[in-house]
Amino acid sequence: MNKYLLYPGCSLESSAKAYAESLNAILEPLDIQLEEIEDWNCCGATEYLGINLIPAYSLIARNLALAVKQMDGAHTLVAPCSACYLNLAKADHYMQERPALGTKVNEALAAGGLEYKPGTLDVRHLLDVLIYDVGLDAIKKKVTRPLSGLKVAPYMGCMLPRPDYKHRWSDHEHPTELEDLLRVLGADVIDYPLTTSCCGGHMTQIGPETAFELICRLVAGADERGAHLMATVCPMCQLNLDAYQGEMNGYFGTDYHMPILFFTQLMGLAFGKDPDELGIGTELVSSRQALMHIGVEVPAAPEPTARRKKEEGLPMPSRLLRNGHKHEKEAVR
């Protein structure tokens, strides 16, 4: 059994629960064991590094230091989230490349009785491990329900293949790893040149107009090329394209209904798993019609339970919020 350390990240316990569920569903068939880091903390996402460098890298490196304490023969730290992967890889890389930074970070870690020697861990994204450790041949052998007839747009996002400190990916602009995997599952992979274009990240909270333009470009590109759905490897990408698609439609007056699923959900389907075991049906843009192309029935989603909007916190798309009466409309017109 292949054993790895796991940094799950915050999203897998909240907005990306379907990613976590589908990942857990494919571990046993692929003979993979993931050991979650104990007492891990948020990686700081994309903003904190632009605010205060040393505390930001110290926050990230704390997870690396905790992982080292649990190594027990496992030297690879796996991150399913692209932002988490990039932050962890950055911290390891820059602590080694810039010794002064490494020293300051370790001084901060020492306050908690921790230390991290850069280069101790091999930080990798989940897709990388599946492609290059498990291998496409081994994955193909587990396929019992090929995704033949399902047209999929492979969307890797901008953070995974760049800057690629360890040269893991086939190409920075047009990597083939995700489409190679989808083909092994039997899917009809469309030519999708926007595979590494940005989804906008947290621009939905900062400049909605810009975010909607980026989201529309990606969704329209997949739709124009005949995709039934898009497959992603990142919780932030999935959230933006799924949860804000309705807001984007309202802003531009479009009517796209492009389902956004995690690649692990498609793997689970190809392995013969039931949709509910993979978190399918919890997405906001339903994949029900798309998955009919492979004979998979997705139960109709129940009506969302009414709940009050939080008084504080980041604004969320109106489709995720209910005030007990009607949807709130936040789209900028």
N, C-alpha and C positions, 0 to 999 in steps of 0.2 A: 504493500500500500504506500502511495506517495503521500508524505506528510509535510504540511506547510503551516506556517504561522499566519494568522488572519487578522488584518485590521479592517473591521467592517465599516467604520465610518458612521456618522449620524443618520444619513439618509436611509440606510438599510433597516433602521428601526422605526422609520416614520413614512415619509413619502414614497420610498422605494422598497416597501415590504415585499412587493411581488418579486423583486430582484432577489431578495434573501430567500424567499420561499422556493423559487425556481432553482436557485443555486443549491440549496439543500437537497432538492429532489434529484439532481444529477450527480451528486458526489459519490454515492454508493455504486451506481453503474460504472463509473469511471475509476473506481478504486482510489479515491482521493480522501484524505483526512485533513481538515482544517481546524487548527487549534486557535481559538480567539484569544487575543492578548488581554490579560486581566487588567482592569482599571484603566483602560485606554481613555483618551480624551479627544475632543474635537481637533481636527487638523488646522482649523482657522479658515478653511475654505479659501477664497481668492482675495478677500479684502485685507486681512490682517497684515500680510507681507508688505502691503503698500502703506501701512500706518506706522508700524514700529518693528524694525527688522529683528533685533535681538530677541525680544519677547516672543515674536512670531516663530522664529526658528527654534527657540527653546520649547515652545508649546508643541511643535511638531516632533522635535527630537526626543521629547519625553516618551513618546510612543515607541521610538526606536530603542531607547534604553530599556523600556519595559519588555520589549520583544526579546532582547538579548538575554534577559533573565530567564526567559521561558524556552530558549533555543532547544536544548535537549536533542541535539543532532539535526534540527531543522534550521537551515540557514536562510531560507527564502521567506520573505514577508510578502503576502499577497494582499492586494487592495482591489476590490471590485469596482470602486468608484474612481473615475479618471482624475478628478480634482484631488482626492486623497492620495492616489498613486503619485501624481506629479509633485505634491507637497513633500511627501516622504522621500521621494527620489531626489528632489531639490536639496533638502536638508542634508541628506547623506553626501551628495555631490559637493555642495558648497562648503560644508564643514571640512572636507578633505582638500578642496582646491584653495580655500582661504583659511589658513591655520589660525589667524587672529580671530576670525568669526567662530571657528571651532572651539577655541579657548574660552571665549566669552559665553558661548552656549553651554559648555560643560561647567563653567562657574555657576551658571543659573541652575543647571541640573543638580549640582552638588548640594544645593540648599534642600533638595528632597532626597538626598542620599543616592543619586543616580549619576551615571556617566555613560557616554556613548562614543566609541571609537569608530570614526567613519570608515566604511568599507567592510564592517563586520557582517552586515546583512546584505542580502541580495533583494532589493525592492522591485517587485514585478506586478503588473496588472494581471487580473484573472485571465483575460483573453490570451495573453502571452504564454501563461502556464499551460492552458488548454491546447494551444497550437503546437508549442515547442517541447513540452514535457510529455503530456498525454499523447499527442499526435493525432493527425487527421485520420490515419488508418484505424487507430483504436476507437476513435469516435464513430467512424463509419460503421464499425462492427456492432455498435449498440443501437443503430437505427432500425426500428421495427415498423415505423409509420413514416415513410418518406414524405417530405413536404412538396411533392411533385404537384405543379399547377399553382403553387403559391408564389406570386411575384413579390419579391422583397427588395427594398432599397437598403443597402448596407450603410449605416451612418456611424462612423467612428468618433466624430467630433474633433475639435481642434486641440484638446489638451493631451490626448493619449499619444499620438505619434510625434509630438514636438515638445521639448527640444531633443528628446531621445538620447540621454547622456550615455547609455550603454549600447547604442546602435542595435536595438532589438527588432525594429520594424523594417519591412521590406522597402518602404519609401515614405518620406515625410509628408508628401502631398497626396499621393495616391497609393496608400498601403493596401495590400490584397488580403491580409489575414482574415478579416471578418467575412469578406465575400467567399474566400476559400472554405471557411467553416460552414457557411450557409449552403454552399454547393454540396458539401459532403452530407448535409442533412437532407438533400434532395430538392431544395428550394430553387425556384427560377430567379436567379439574381439579376436584377436589371443593371444596366450601365448607369451609374450614379456618380457623376464627376464632383458632386458637392460633399462627398463623404467626410472631408476634413474641414468643412466650412463651419464657422462659429454659430452656435445657437443663441448667443447673446448673454449667456451666463446670468448674472444678476441685473442685467440691464432692464428687465421687467420691473424692477423696483426703482430704477434710477431714471431711465428714459424710455418709457413704454413705446413711444413711436418708433424708436430705433430697434427695440426688441421685436416688435411686431413685423418690421420689415425683414429682419433676419429670419424669423420663424417662417414667414410667408414664403421667402425664397426657397427654403429647404423643403417645405411641404409641397409647394407648387411644383418644384423640380421633380419630386418623387411622383406626384400625381400625373404630370405631363408625360412621364416615361412609363406610365401604366402600372405603377406599383400598387399592390393591394394593401401593403403596410410597410412601415419602416422598422428596422431592427437597430437598436442602440446598445452601447456598452457603458453608458454613464447615467446615473440618477438625475443629474442636473439637466442633461439633454432631454431625457424622457419627460421630466416635469415640464420643461418649457414648451416642448412640442405638443404634449398631450393636454396639459392643464390650461395653457394659454392659447390653444388653437381657436377656441370659441371667441376669446377676446380679439384675437387677430382677425377672425372672420367679421366680427362686428366693426372693426376699425376700417377694413378695406372693402366691406360689402361683399365678401367672397363666401363660398359655401363648401369649404373643404371638410372632409371627414376622413382624415388619414390616421389609422390606428398606429400607435407607437409602442412596440413591445421590446422587452429586453431579449438579447440574444440567448440567454439561458432559458427563457420561456419557450423559445422555438426549439432549443435542444431538447427540453423536456417533452414537448409534443412529439418530436421525432423519435424519442425513446419510448413512446407509448404511454406517457403519463397523462392523467386526467387534467383538464384545464383548471379546475378549482384547486388542485394540488400545486399549481404553478402560479397562482395569483391572477390568472387570466379571467377577465370579467370585472376587475377592479379599476381598469383604465377608464378614463373619462370619455375618450373617443373609442367607442366599442369596436372590438376586433371580431365581433360575431359574424358579420357578413363576410369579412375577409377569410376567416378560417373555414367557412363553408366550402371553399375551393379545395380543401383537403379532407372534407368530410368530418370535420370536428365541430361538434355542437357546443356552443357556449351558452350557459343559462342566462336568461335575461337578468340584467342587474337590478337589484332592489332599489326602490326610491331612497335617496339619501335621508338620513334622520335629521330632523330640524335641530339646529343648535345656534346659540347666540354667537355673534361676532365678538372676537376679543377686543377689549378696549385698547390694548397696546400690542405692539409687535409689527412685523413686516406685513405689508398689504399682500393679500392673496387673491388669485383670480376669482371672479365672482362665482364660477361654477363650483368652487370648493367651499363657498360660504353660504350659509342659509340663516336667515333671521326669523324663520318660522312663518313667513308670509310669502316672500318671492325672492328671486335672485337679485343680488345687487349688481349694478352695471357700472364697471369701472373703465370700460374702454374709452380711450380718448378719441373724440370725433372731430 
